[in-house]
Every structure is written in structure tokens, then in C-alpha cells.
Amino acid sequence: MTTPIRIAVTGGAGQIAYNLLFRLGNGEVFGPQQPVILQILEIPPAMDALRGVVMELQDCAQPLLHDIIISDDPAVAFKNANWAILVGGMPRGPGMERSDLIAANGPIFVEQGQAINDYAADDIRVLVVANPCNSNCLVAKANAPNVPPDRWFAMTRLDENRAASQLARQAGVLVSEVSNVAIWGNHSATQFPNFEHALIKGKAAEIVIDDRQWLESEFMTTVQKRGAAVINARGKSSAASAANAALDTIRSLINPTAPGDWFSAGIPSEGNPYGIESGLIYSFPLRRDGDGSVEIVCGLSLSDYARGKIRATEVELLQEHDAIIDLL
């Protein structure tokens, strides 16, 4: 029998996890022959709601789901975990600035980083979904010194998916015909969805969509502010699309990238080829090669426009770094 993969998921009673957990158990991420064990973390007030989620997971009778462990103790939830998907965090409340959210989440990710360091399996890989995900990832990583830096990822795939969808809609093509979309920098309103290297049916997006003004204005702002638009429309933050992007990210991290294509995620910025300052979690275009390692796509020619956008989101991340310096 194949040894089950242990997947720790935090914030298990929340909406993102509710859209995530069932899909982890049905084989669509790790394959139809790979059993999984879900290890779900919640805060004590949400444990009853989590027990209801577990009932539903059990009622799905998924053959690949070999066990479900729930706890409000990070030491239990992360014990021997091969993957950790950090979904739970302090949500942004009325009147909160981004700096307030960063400060509120810091202690949560200090504790989770320490637990991952002390209890997770040697091959642990961590995907941070909870916002502000770049800075939350940086805090958790800093508090897990025994986990190699290349095991840490912040999710910008939702932004990439949003960008690809907008390009496809504008060009009147299927989203599967859009490739080479990359998100640079922070998962925030300063992110740079780089349309200059995107392809539509193998042709440059700027040729297919001959409207630079639309690309620099409506396209950019739609992608950058899509999360807020969803909240305004449905009264709740993105959940199904965020969960879907998390699963897309994991698939991209475990399967070789198609030749010539790439995907986006935030990774440690040390040693990057584009001059981004070290000490950040910064989103780059990435490839996963045949031996399992993830590498930044090198040698991309960047216009002055692109460099300005890439620098602006770097500056924001540097400001966030300064706000959490005591936690690193």
C-alpha cells in the first residue's frame, strides 16, 4: 500500500478550507493512487464547526482519505506533515489598515512556524494562503530555521488565474489558450500582473489585444483589486477561487512545468536574478523542473514600465518587512 501523504490545513472551519478539504481527499491533486491523511487545525471556539466539516468529509466516503485528525494544538496538526496549507489567520476588520493586519497575524505565524519546525516531516512543504500571505510566510519561515528556504511558498496563483481570465475574456478565447502570465511581488494592490510576456494562442498578448491603454489601466486594476470587488459583490471574501488557486499551486509544485510555460508563487528572494532585495517573500515567474526543484525563470527582458511596477511592489514588501522585523 502507498504510504499516505499527511496534509496539515489550518483554519479548517473557514470558507476557504471548506472549499479545499474535500478536493484534497478525492485524488485530484496528488493523484488517484495516492492516499492522504488530513490534519486540520482550528482555534478552540471553532472546533464544533470543524467537527461538522469532518462529518461531511466522512459522509463523502472518499477511498483515498485514510484518516482525519483535528486539533486546536499546532503540535498535533503539524506532526509528521508532508504538506502544510496555512489558510487560517486574522481577517481584516473594519477600519484596519494593512499594517494592522500584518501586526495581528504575526504572532499566529510565529507559533505555526515554530510548530512546523519542531513537528513536521523532514520533507515538509508549506503554502501560505492567509493574507497578507507574503509577510505571513516570511514570519513562519523565520521561525522554522530547520526547514530549508526552498520549501516555503506564498500564494499568488489566485492573482495569476484572475489575470489569465481577464486576458482570455478580452481576447475572446478560452482561458486554456492563455499562458506565461506571471505575478510579480506582493499579493496586494501593488502586485504586477505582467502582461508583457503573456501569450494568447502562442502570440504575444499585446499583439492579440492591441490596446495598451486597456492593459495598463482596466486590466491592471481589475486584477489588483479583484478581491475587494468580490467582497463588495457577495459580502464575503474569495473562498472557492482561493481554494482552487491553492490546489493549482500545489499541482504546479509537484509536476514538471510544460516547456516554455511558467507559474507564479511567492518564494524567498535570496539570489534572484532580477535584483530584488534579499530577505523578502516575493512572487516571481517559476518553473518546476524534472528533478523536483523550483527555479525562477531567468533572462526575461523587462521594459521600463515593468521595472517600475516591479520596484513599487518591492518597496511595499520592504515596508511590510520593517513592520514585522521583531518577529523575524
Residue pairs with C-beta under 8 A, 6 or more apart in sequence:
1 35
2 33
2 34
2 35
3 35
4 34
4 35
4 36
4 37
4 66
4 67
5 30
5 34
5 35
5 36
5 37
5 82
5 83
6 36
6 37
6 39
6 80
6 81
6 82
6 83
6 121
7 24
7 36
7 37
7 38
7 39
7 81
7 82
7 83
7 84
7 85
8 39
8 40
8 41
8 77
8 78
8 81
8 83
8 84
8 85
8 120
9 17
9 20
9 21
9 24
9 38
9 39
9 40
9 41
9 84
9 85
9 87
10 17
10 40
10 41
10 42
10 77
10 84
10 85
10 86
10 87
10 88
10 112
10 130
11 17
11 41
11 42
11 86
11 87
11 88
11 89
11 130
12 21
12 40
12 41
12 42
12 46
12 50
12 53
12 70
12 87
12 88
13 42
13 46
13 47
13 49
13 50
13 52
13 53
14 46
14 87
14 88
14 239
15 236
15 237
15 239
16 87
16 129
16 239
16 242
16 243
16 246
17 40
17 53
17 87
17 88
17 243
18 53
18 239
18 243
19 239
19 240
19 242
19 243
19 244
20 85
20 87
20 243
20 246
20 247
21 38
21 40
21 53
21 57
22 56
22 57
22 60
22 62
23 29
23 243
23 247
24 30
24 36
24 38
24 247
25 36
25 38
25 57
25 60
25 62
25 64
25 65
26 60
26 62
26 64
27 33
27 34
27 64
28 247
29 247
29 250
29 251
30 36
30 254
32 64
34 64
35 64
35 65
35 66
36 64
36 65
36 66
37 65
37 66
37 67
37 68
37 69
38 57
38 65
38 67
38 68
38 69
39 69
39 70
39 71
39 76
39 77
39 78
39 79
39 81
40 50
40 53
40 54
40 68
40 69
40 70
40 71
40 77
41 70
41 71
41 72
41 73
41 74
41 76
41 77
41 78
41 88
42 49
42 50
42 70
42 71
42 72
42 88
43 72
43 88
44 72
47 70
47 72
50 70
51 70
54 68
54 70
57 65
57 68
58 68
69 76
69 77
71 77
74 111
74 112
74 114
74 115
74 119
75 115
75 118
75 119
77 115
78 84
78 112
78 115
78 116
78 119
78 120
79 119
79 120
80 119
80 120
80 121
81 116
81 119
81 120
81 121
81 124
82 120
82 121
82 123
82 124
82 125
83 124
83 125
83 126
83 127
83 250
84 112
84 116
84 120
84 124
84 125
84 126
84 127
85 127
85 129
85 246
85 250
86 109
86 112
86 126
86 127
86 128
86 129
86 130
86 136
86 137
86 140
87 129
87 130
87 246
88 108
88 130
89 105
89 108
89 109
89 130
89 131
89 136
90 101
90 104
90 105
90 108
91 237
92 98
92 101
92 131
96 104
98 132
98 188
98 320
99 320
99 323
101 131
101 132
102 132
102 135
102 320
102 323
102 324
103 323
103 324
105 130
105 132
105 135
105 136
105 139
106 139
106 324
106 327
107 327
108 136
109 128
109 136
109 137
109 139
109 140
109 143
109 327
110 139
110 140
110 143
110 327
112 140
113 139
113 140
113 141
113 142
113 143
113 144
114 143
114 144
116 124
116 126
116 140
116 144
116 147
117 143
117 144
117 145
117 146
117 147
120 147
124 147
124 151
125 151
125 153
125 253
126 137
126 140
126 141
126 147
126 151
126 152
126 153
127 153
127 154
127 155
127 246
127 249
127 250
127 253
127 265
128 136
128 137
128 140
128 152
128 153
128 154
128 155
128 266
129 155
129 242
129 246
130 136
131 187
132 186
132 187
132 188
132 320
133 154
133 155
133 156
133 187
133 266
134 154
134 186
134 187
134 188
134 266
134 280
134 281
134 282
134 283
134 317
134 320
135 281
135 317
135 320
135 321
135 323
135 324
136 154
137 152
137 153
137 154
137 266
137 281
138 280
138 281
138 321
138 324
138 328
139 324
139 327
139 328
140 152
141 147
141 149
141 152
141 268
141 281
142 327
142 328
143 327
149 268
149 270
150 267
150 268
150 293
150 294
152 267
152 268
152 281
153 249
153 253
153 265
153 266
153 267
154 187
154 265
154 266
154 267
154 281
154 283
155 187
155 242
155 245
155 246
155 249
155 265
155 266
156 183
156 187
156 191
156 264
156 265
156 266
156 283
157 245
157 246
157 248
157 249
157 252
157 263
157 264
157 265
158 187
158 238
158 241
158 242
158 245
159 183
159 187
159 191
159 193
159 223
159 226
159 264
159 283
160 181
160 182
160 183
160 193
160 245
160 263
160 264
161 241
161 244
161 245
161 248
162 193
162 222
162 223
162 226
162 241
163 181
163 183
163 193
163 195
163 198
163 219
163 223
164 175
164 178
164 181
164 198
165 175
166 219
166 222
166 223
167 178
167 181
167 195
167 198
167 200
167 205
167 209
167 219
168 174
168 175
168 177
168 178
168 200
170 209
170 211
170 214
170 219
171 178
171 200
171 205
171 208
171 209
173 200
173 201
173 208
177 200
177 201
178 198
178 199
178 200
178 205
179 198
179 199
179 260
179 261
180 197
180 198
180 199
180 260
180 261
180 262
180 285
181 193
181 194
181 195
181 198
181 264
182 193
182 194
182 197
182 198
182 262
182 264
182 283
182 284
182 285
182 297
183 191
183 192
183 193
183 194
183 264
183 283
184 191
184 192
184 194
184 282
184 283
184 284
184 285
184 306
184 309
184 310
184 313
185 191
185 192
185 282
185 283
185 309
185 310
185 312
185 313
185 314
185 316
185 317
186 266
186 282
186 283
186 313
186 316
186 317
186 320
187 266
187 283
188 224
188 313
188 316
189 224
189 225
190 224
190 312
190 313
190 315
190 316
191 223
191 224
191 283
191 313
192 306
192 309
192 310
192 312
192 313
193 219
193 220
193 223
193 224
194 285
194 306
194 309
195 205
195 206
195 215
195 219
196 205
196 206
196 302
196 303
196 305
196 306
197 285
197 300
198 204
198 205
199 205
200 208
200 209
201 208
205 215
206 212
206 215
209 215
216 305
222 229
226 238
227 237
227 238
230 236
230 237
230 238
230 241
231 237
231 238
248 263
249 263
249 265
252 263
252 265
252 286
252 288
253 265
253 288
253 294
254 288
254 292
255 288
256 288
256 289
256 290
257 263
257 286
257 287
257 288
257 289
261 287
262 285
262 286
262 287
262 297
263 285
263 286
263 287
263 288
264 283
264 284
264 285
264 286
265 283
265 284
265 286
265 294
266 281
266 282
266 283
267 281
267 282
267 283
267 284
267 286
267 294
267 296
268 280
268 281
269 276
269 277
269 278
269 279
269 280
269 281
269 282
270 278
270 279
271 278
272 282
272 284
272 296
273 296
273 298
273 299
274 284
274 296
274 302
274 310
276 282
276 310
276 314
277 314
277 318
279 321
280 314
280 317
280 318
280 321
281 317
282 314
282 317
284 296
284 297
285 296
285 297
285 300
286 294
286 295
286 296
286 297
287 294
287 295
287 297
288 294
288 295
289 295
302 310
321 328
